Amino acid sequence: MNKRKIIDYLYVMIGSAITGLGISLFTNPAQIAPGGVSGIATILYHVFGFDVGLTIFILSIPIFIIGIKLFGKRYGLMSLFGTFSLSFFTSLWCKVFGYNGILDYTKDMSIWLSCLYGGVLCGCGIGIVLKSGSNTGGTDIIALILSKYTHIPTGTSLLIVDGIIIAISAFVFSIESALYAVIVSYIISLVINKIVITMGTGYAKTAFIISDSLEDIGKFIIHNMDRSGTIVKAKGLYSNQEKPILMVVLPNYSISRLVQFVHEVDPNAFMTILDTHQVLGEGFTPIEKLVNINENDVTSK
């Protein structure tokens, strides 16, 4: 195992430990289920008393078996390791701190503290895991499957899946609990996108890749990431030789997977990654949506 892979696995473990802390100390004791397999596990814990960490792992196994078949062995195994780590650390923190967390929920402010700190911890943890090209929740793969066969953007698919889980929590706990879950989900996504991945800028990345393995990289982008790209003809300034450049636009949460794959197939590849603030077209924001918004702005004036 090379140094890069060791670092990736360390990222997964550290991120999972932080995420597990957010779940065990804040969201689970507060009966907040902000989507994901951890949200389902939270519901099952409060209804049947099942261990949260163990439930996360058991529920994720069949999902990852499907994920391995559809998106490749490496992605499935890395994700399975992420889920195992999250399961382990969630159970560990529950044993250490207890299943009731560290806050007194007879006080009104405690639920808001759980939303804030639970969201920030889970967002930081998940973001760190995403940097390794892995993930911590089986619903990510469900969203990818939904996107693959319905052509709904992955981000939208994830919102649909998590929205269903949050809706279920409204029936199991209360409408208030579901609304708190929406707040936590927003905080998690905000932390991932603004702090961990983009450091405060953009919502997508544009990558330019020069490599002798562009064919393999292109196949990975199409078949494993459900995206496409553009080959641009170029000529080296020093060598004066023809050299194609692959340009691809990806959501923030996907860029680390691409970087890792490029490094594996061609360690000598040249890659430039730019922050992209707005992407219009298939897989992102439809152009007509922006046109309609602008027309509404004009008519309102």
Buried (B, 14 or more C-beta within 10 A) or exposed (E): EEEEEEEBBEBBBBBBBBBBBBBBBBBBBBBBBBBBBBBBBBBBBBEEEBBBBBBBBBBBEEBBEBBBEBBBEBBBBBBBBBBBBBBBBBBBBBEEBEBEBBBEBEEEEBBEBBBBBBBBBBBBBBBBBBBBBBBBBBBBBBBBBBBBEEEBBBBBBBBBBBBBBBEBBBEBBEEEBBBBBBBBBBBBBEBBBBBBBBEEEBBBBBBBBBBEBBEBBBEBBEEBBBBEBEEEEEEEEEEEEEBEBBEBBBBBBBBBBBBBBBBBBBEEBEBEBEBBEEBEEEBBBEEEEEEEEEEEEEEEE
